[in-house]
Amino acid sequence: MIGDLVIAGCSRRKAPGTGLLPAMELYTGGIAPELNARFAGHPHARSRIRFLSAAYGLVGADDLIAAYDQCLTRDRAEGLRRIVNGQLSRDFTANGVPRRVLLILEPDYLVLLADLLALPERPALHWISDPRGWPQAAAVLDEWRWP
């Protein structure tokens, strides 16, 4: 197991415009603005941040994506679960299984991560259910000595 990983839920609020933007800049609600501010000059930390998108599944902080209007319903979550599991499997194969994962997302997003929870070598998980829970998230990141 290596390093740490942050997985945050996407946001309904998005930057205006029709072009492609890095996920962390596209999302303007939830925890994204705080993550973007804290890690603006830290490419290694940004490489360890993912968002769960109701449209795209798991996306990296700097993955270029287009704005969308998709809510995460139960049916949508069930449909995305296999996609997210595949994305996590590829991520873990390429980068190793993280030692710890900070989840900053609403309960509905946990459906997408059910397979992560079932891994025999699953990482230690710290879950913050409030997508605006920056003080708690910052405390965990400080404890982990993230920049």
Buried (B, 14 or more C-beta within 10 A) or exposed (E): EEBBBBBBBBBBEBEEEEEEBBBBBBBBBBBBBBBBEBBEEEEEBBBBBBBBBBBBBBBBBBBEBEBEEEEBEEEBBEEBBEEBBEBBEEBBEEEEBBEBBBBBBEEBBBBBBEBBEEEEEBBEBBBBBBBBBBEBBBEBBEEBEBE
